[in-house]
Amino acid sequence: MVKRFLISLTGALVGLAGAGAIAPAAASAQSPSASDFVIGVVPQQELGQGDMQLMRSGSIESFRLFINWSEVERVPGLYDWSASDAAVAVAAAEGITTLPFLYGRPTWAAALDGRQCSGGGCVPFAPSSDLTRASFGRFASAAVARYGPGGTFWVTHPELPPTPIRSW
């Protein structure tokens, strides 16, 4: 089975290489230009001002910001945006585009779906009922109202160049 897979993979790679060798002009005509290519970062830890400056100097234009619902809304309807505020602020100061990824589920939402979790144990589980999906929708709407065009974050931080999040 593995041998057959390797033979198939080798054949596919040879076929691709051959196609490139036969039509190099067509391949280069369809290649994106350097100005079309966006380089971004998916950080594995919190990024600070110095990190963002290094990214900008290296022509990195965006970074993925993980926003954990269970950390932002520990109590239903009460949002603590402090961690994401800090990340959005340093990115905006350097002209780096923030690409958020909303995920997770607080323990109170897990309980509504019949799950009992402690700490971050419910993070990997998506909302599974109409009630918790609606709660996640409110969380997502609150994030857009905060960081999107005309968002409260930009209104309360006039010292930053406004770079509202447009892709969610």
C-alpha positions in Angstrom: 0.0 0.0 0.0 2.8 2.5 1.0 4.8 1.4 -2.1 1.8 2.1 -4.4 1.3 5.5 -2.8 5.0 6.5 -3.3 4.9 5.3 -6.9 1.7 7.4 -7.5 3.2 10.4 -5.7 6.4 10.1 -7.7 4.4 9.8 -11.0 2.4 12.9 -10.1 5.5 14.9 -9.3 7.2 13.8 -12.5 4.1 14.8 -14.4 4.0 18.2 -12.8 7.6 18.8 -13.5 7.2 17.7 -17.1 4.3 20.0 -17.5 6.4 22.9 -16.2 9.2 22.1 -18.5 7.0 21.9 -21.6 5.2 25.2 -21.0 7.5 27.5 -18.8 6.2 30.7 -20.5 2.6 29.9 -19.7 3.4 29.0 -16.1 5.3 32.3 -15.6 2.5 34.3 -17.2 0.0 33.0 -14.6 2.3 33.4 -11.6 1.3 36.1 -9.2 3.6 39.1 -9.1 5.5 39.9 -6.0 3.0 42.7 -5.2 0.1 40.2 -5.3 1.7 37.9 -2.7 0.8 38.4 0.9 3.1 37.1 3.6 1.6 36.6 7.1 2.3 35.0 10.4 0.4 32.6 12.6 2.0 33.2 16.0 2.3 30.5 18.6 2.7 33.1 21.4 1.8 36.7 22.2 3.5 39.2 19.9 4.7 42.6 21.1 5.7 45.9 19.5 9.2 44.6 18.7 7.8 41.5 17.0 5.5 43.6 14.9 8.4 46.0 13.9 10.4 43.0 12.8 7.5 41.7 10.9 7.0 45.0 9.1 10.7 45.3 8.3 10.5 41.8 6.8 7.6 42.7 4.6 5.1 40.7 6.6 1.7 42.2 6.1 -0.6 40.3 8.3 -0.9 38.0 11.3 -3.5 35.6 12.6 -5.0 36.6 15.9 -6.7 33.8 17.8 -9.6 35.1 19.9 -10.8 32.5 22.4 -14.5 32.9 23.2 -13.9 31.2 26.6 -11.3 33.9 27.6 -13.3 36.9 26.3 -16.8 36.0 27.6 -16.2 34.1 30.9 -19.6 35.4 32.1 -22.5 35.6 29.6 -22.8 39.1 28.1 -19.6 40.4 29.8 -16.7 40.8 27.4 -13.0 41.2 28.3 -11.2 42.3 25.2 -7.9 43.2 26.9 -5.7 40.5 25.4 -7.0 41.0 21.8 -7.0 44.8 22.3 -3.3 44.7 23.0 -2.6 42.6 19.9 -4.7 44.7 17.6 -3.1 47.9 18.9 0.5 46.8 18.3 -0.5 45.5 14.8 -2.2 48.7 13.9 0.7 50.8 15.1 3.0 49.0 12.6 0.4 48.8 9.8 0.0 45.0 10.1 -3.4 43.6 9.1 -5.1 41.5 11.8 -6.8 38.4 10.6 -8.9 37.1 13.6 -9.9 33.5 14.2 -12.8 33.2 16.7 -12.9 29.9 18.5 -13.6 28.0 21.7 -16.5 27.7 24.0 -16.8 29.0 27.6 -17.8 26.5 30.3 -21.2 28.2 30.8 -22.0 27.6 27.1 -20.7 24.0 27.4 -23.0 23.5 30.3 -26.0 24.7 28.2 -25.1 22.0 25.7 -24.9 19.3 28.5 -21.1 19.2 28.7 -19.2 19.6 32.0 -15.7 21.0 31.5 -13.2 22.8 33.6 -10.5 25.3 32.6 -9.9 25.2 28.8 -11.3 21.7 28.5 -14.3 22.8 26.4 -12.3 24.9 23.9 -12.2 22.3 21.2 -15.9 21.7 21.2 -18.1 23.9 18.9 -21.5 25.1 20.1 -24.0 22.4 19.4 -27.4 23.8 20.2 -29.4 26.6 18.8 -29.0 28.5 22.1 -25.2 28.2 22.2 -24.8 28.9 18.5 -26.8 32.1 19.0 -24.5 32.9 21.9 -21.5 32.4 19.7 -23.2 34.6 17.1 -23.5 37.4 19.7 -19.9 37.0 20.6 -18.8 37.2 16.9 -21.1 40.3 16.5 -19.5 41.9 19.5 -16.0 41.3 18.1 -17.1 42.9 14.8 -18.6 45.9 16.6 -15.4 46.3 18.5 -12.7 45.8 15.8 -14.6 46.3 12.5 -15.2 49.6 10.6 -16.3 52.3 13.1 -15.7 49.9 15.9 -15.5 50.9 19.5 -11.8 50.0 19.7 -10.9 52.5 17.0 -13.1 55.2 18.5 -11.4 54.8 21.9 -7.9 54.7 20.4 -7.6 57.7 18.1 -3.8 57.7 18.5 -3.7 54.5 16.3 -4.0 54.5 12.6 -7.4 53.0 12.0 -7.0 49.6 10.4 -10.4 48.0 11.0 -10.7 44.3 10.6 -12.7 43.5 7.4 -12.1 39.7 7.0 -13.4 37.4 9.7 
